Amino acid sequence: MNNQGQANILIANALRLAEDTLCEKVFLFLNSEQTCEVLADIDSVKDKRIVLILPKSQEIPKCIKNRKTVVHTWSGNQTRFSRIKYAFMQAVLQKVIQPDSKVACVLGPWGSDHLDTITVHDLGLSWSEAFPFDPRSLISKNFFTTVIAVVDIALDIGALGREGKPVGTTFIIGNVEQIMRSSHQAIFNPFKGYPEQGRGITSSEVVESIKELAQLDGAFVISEKGIVEAAGRHLDAVSSVTRQLKGLGSRHRAAASITIYSEAIAVVVSQSTGRVTIFDEGKIVAALEPVISTRVV
């Protein structure tokens, strides 16, 4: 059976499963414009419940533009479970689904046109301490868009490191005044003195600077609007140790602690694994796992 034949069967079965399990949407993860064009005219793909999940680097093909709901994801390689969680965050942000929706997913290996997996997720029930994910916590923040932009940068750092070397770092987002009072410079602040318009995380130059500076000690402090206020900040928060945080290092525990009283969000990149962990109110609310293939560990 060729890839298209298997895809047809999986999508049709996912739609039946979605109906049986009361799923609101079926997320179809595709990797190339060619696959989109091949599947666009299949009856099952025309179903209104189908949401196409495409890499940010991929243009939406003309054959599906204005006909299908599309959610873009980070373009790098993540584990399948991580890709699903990221897509859920983007879909909640775009109001395609609700934080407690039930969704079926059809996907295959990243970078491949081969579909081989169907999963069903109830966002209100499916997540455990082993696989934490609570978009309700994140979506309640009025700077959720900034959090997602930072997560994209963190995933790049986690997957690629810098110049082939592993890098770990921390981003603290929101409540800048309190965060600055609860931290001090570990190094000279390289963003000090620059105008606000030159420190936005939507700027490619700023993103490249962040990736370079991530090799240095200290955390990045980012405003709700996505302005980098400081780099190289040492967090003065006392590291907390909870059951959920056992096995994590001081970087993660300090980041978790500072979110308990600051109403900020922390995004931490693990130097050893590349894993990106998001903290709110001292708890892990999401963990994403980029697949490390090009960096040297």
C-alpha positions in Angstrom: 0.0 0.0 0.0 1.4 3.4 -0.9 1.6 6.4 1.3 -1.5 8.0 -0.2 -3.6 4.9 0.3 -2.5 4.5 3.9 -3.2 8.3 4.5 -6.7 7.9 3.2 -7.5 5.0 5.5 -6.0 6.7 8.6 -7.8 10.0 8.0 -11.2 8.2 7.4 -10.7 6.1 10.6 -9.7 9.2 12.6 -12.9 10.9 11.5 -15.0 7.9 12.6 -13.0 7.7 15.9 -13.6 11.5 16.4 -17.3 10.9 16.0 -17.3 8.0 18.4 -15.3 9.8 21.1 -17.0 13.2 20.6 -13.9 15.0 19.4 -14.5 18.5 18.1 -11.6 18.5 15.6 -9.2 16.2 13.8 -5.6 17.7 13.5 -3.9 16.5 10.4 -0.1 17.0 10.6 1.5 17.5 7.1 5.0 18.4 6.2 5.1 19.4 2.6 3.1 21.4 0.0 3.1 18.4 -2.3 1.3 16.3 0.4 -1.2 19.1 0.9 -2.0 19.2 -2.8 -2.2 15.4 -3.1 -4.7 15.1 -0.2 -6.6 18.3 -0.8 -9.3 16.7 -3.0 -9.9 13.6 -0.8 -13.4 13.7 0.5 -12.3 13.0 4.1 -9.9 15.9 4.1 -12.7 18.2 3.0 -14.5 17.4 6.3 -15.0 20.6 8.3 -13.6 19.0 11.4 -10.1 18.6 9.8 -7.5 21.2 10.8 -4.3 21.2 8.9 -1.1 21.5 11.0 1.8 22.8 8.9 5.3 24.0 9.7 5.8 27.7 9.9 8.3 27.5 7.1 5.7 26.2 4.7 3.4 28.4 2.6 -0.2 27.5 2.6 -0.9 25.9 -0.8 -3.4 27.8 -3.0 -5.5 24.6 -3.3 -6.4 24.8 0.4 -6.1 28.5 1.1 -9.5 29.9 2.3 -10.9 26.3 2.3 -9.2 24.8 5.4 -8.3 25.9 8.9 -4.5 26.0 9.2 -2.4 26.1 12.3 1.3 26.7 11.9 3.8 25.0 14.2 7.5 25.4 15.0 9.4 24.2 11.9 12.0 22.1 13.7 11.9 18.5 14.6 10.1 17.6 17.8 8.9 14.3 19.2 5.4 13.4 18.1 3.9 14.1 21.5 5.7 17.4 21.7 4.4 18.4 18.2 0.8 17.7 19.4 1.2 19.8 22.5 2.7 22.7 20.5 -0.1 22.5 18.0 -2.7 22.6 20.8 -1.1 25.8 22.2 -1.2 27.5 18.8 -4.8 26.3 18.2 -6.0 27.6 21.5 -4.2 30.9 20.8 -6.0 31.1 17.4 -9.3 30.1 19.0 -9.5 27.1 16.7 -10.2 25.0 19.9 -10.9 25.6 23.5 -8.5 24.8 26.4 -10.7 21.9 27.4 -11.5 20.6 23.9 -11.3 17.0 22.8 -9.1 16.4 19.6 -8.0 13.5 17.5 -4.6 13.7 15.7 -3.2 12.1 12.6 0.5 12.3 12.2 3.7 10.5 11.2 7.5 11.1 11.6 8.6 14.7 11.3 9.8 15.7 7.9 8.1 12.7 6.2 4.9 12.4 4.2 4.2 9.1 5.8 1.2 9.1 8.2 1.0 6.2 10.7 -0.4 7.3 14.0 -3.9 8.3 15.4 -4.2 9.7 18.9 -7.1 11.1 20.9 -6.6 13.8 23.6 -9.1 15.4 26.0 -7.3 18.6 27.0 -9.1 18.7 30.3 -8.2 15.2 31.3 -5.4 13.6 29.3 -2.4 15.2 30.9 -0.5 13.9 33.9 2.6 14.8 36.0 4.6 12.7 33.7 3.4 14.6 30.6 2.3 18.0 32.0 0.3 20.3 29.8 -2.3 22.9 30.9 -3.1 25.5 28.2 -5.7 27.0 30.5 -2.9 28.4 32.7 -1.2 30.0 29.7 -4.1 31.3 27.8 -5.3 33.2 30.8 -2.3 35.5 30.4 -2.7 38.5 28.2 0.8 38.0 26.9 0.3 34.4 25.6 1.4 35.5 22.1 4.8 36.6 23.6 5.1 33.3 25.4 4.7 31.3 22.2 7.3 33.5 20.4 9.7 32.9 23.2 9.0 29.1 23.1 9.9 29.2 19.4 13.3 30.7 20.2 13.8 28.3 23.1 13.1 25.3 20.9 15.7 26.5 18.4 18.3 26.8 21.2 17.3 23.4 22.6 17.6 21.6 19.3 20.6 23.4 17.8 22.6 24.8 20.7 25.1 27.3 19.4 27.9 26.5 17.0 27.4 22.8 17.7 27.5 23.0 21.4 24.6 22.4 23.9 23.2 25.5 25.5 20.8 25.9 28.5 19.1 29.2 29.4 16.1 30.8 31.0 13.5 33.3 29.9 11.3 35.1 32.3 8.3 36.8 30.7 6.0 39.5 32.3 5.9 41.6 35.4 9.3 43.1 34.6 9.5 45.5 37.5 9.1 42.8 40.1 11.5 40.4 38.2 14.2 43.0 38.1 13.8 43.6 41.9 14.1 39.8 42.4 17.2 39.4 40.4 20.6 41.0 39.7 23.0 41.2 36.8 25.4 38.3 36.6 27.1 40.0 33.6 26.8 43.5 32.0 23.3 43.9 30.5 23.9 43.8 26.7 20.4 45.3 26.0 20.8 48.3 28.2 20.6 51.7 26.4 19.0 50.4 23.2 15.7 51.9 22.2 12.6 49.7 22.7 11.9 49.3 19.0 15.4 47.7 18.7 14.8 45.0 21.4 11.6 43.3 20.2 11.7 39.5 19.9 10.0 39.6 16.5 13.2 41.1 15.1 15.5 38.5 13.5 18.5 40.5 14.7 17.3 40.3 18.3 16.6 36.6 18.0 20.1 36.0 16.7 21.5 38.1 19.6 19.5 36.1 22.1 20.8 32.8 20.7 24.4 34.1 21.0 23.9 35.5 24.5 22.2 32.3 25.7 25.7 30.8 26.1 26.4 33.2 29.0 25.2 32.9 32.6 21.9 34.3 33.6 18.3 34.7 32.5 16.6 36.8 29.9 13.9 39.2 31.2 11.2 39.9 28.6 8.2 42.2 28.9 4.6 41.2 28.1 4.9 43.1 24.8 7.9 41.0 23.8 10.7 43.6 24.5 13.9 42.2 25.9 14.7 44.2 29.0 17.8 42.4 30.2 20.1 39.4 29.7 22.4 37.8 32.2 20.1 38.2 35.2 20.7 36.0 38.2 17.4 35.0 39.8 17.4 35.7 43.6 14.4 33.4 44.2 15.1 30.5 46.5 15.0 27.2 44.5 11.9 25.3 45.4 11.8 21.5 45.5 8.5 19.8 44.9 7.6 16.3 43.7 7.1 17.6 40.2 10.6 19.3 40.2 12.6 16.4 41.5 15.4 15.5 39.2 15.6 19.1 37.8 18.6 21.3 38.3 18.9 24.7 40.0 18.1 26.6 36.8 14.7 25.0 36.6 13.9 25.3 40.3 14.9 29.0 40.5 12.7 29.7 37.4 9.8 27.8 38.9 10.1 29.6 42.2 10.1 33.1 40.7 6.8 32.4 39.0 5.1 31.6 42.3 4.7 35.2 43.4 5.5 37.2 40.3 2.7 36.2 37.9 5.4 35.8 35.3 6.0 32.8 33.0 9.3 31.1 32.9 10.6 29.2 29.9 13.7 27.0 30.5 16.0 25.2 28.1 17.8 22.2 29.4 21.4 22.1 28.4 21.7 18.4 28.7 18.5 17.3 26.8 17.3 20.4 24.9 13.9 20.0 26.5 11.9 23.2 26.8 9.9 23.5 30.1 7.3 26.2 30.8 6.5 27.2 34.4 3.6 29.1 35.8 2.8 29.6 39.5 5.7 27.2 40.4 4.3 24.3 38.3 5.3 22.8 35.0 2.4 23.6 32.6 4.1 22.3 29.5 7.2 20.5 28.4 8.3 20.3 24.7 11.0 18.0 23.4 12.9 19.0 20.3 14.8 16.2 18.6 18.5 16.9 18.7 20.1 15.8 15.5 22.7 18.4 14.5 24.3 19.6 17.7 27.1 18.0 19.5 26.3 16.9 23.1 
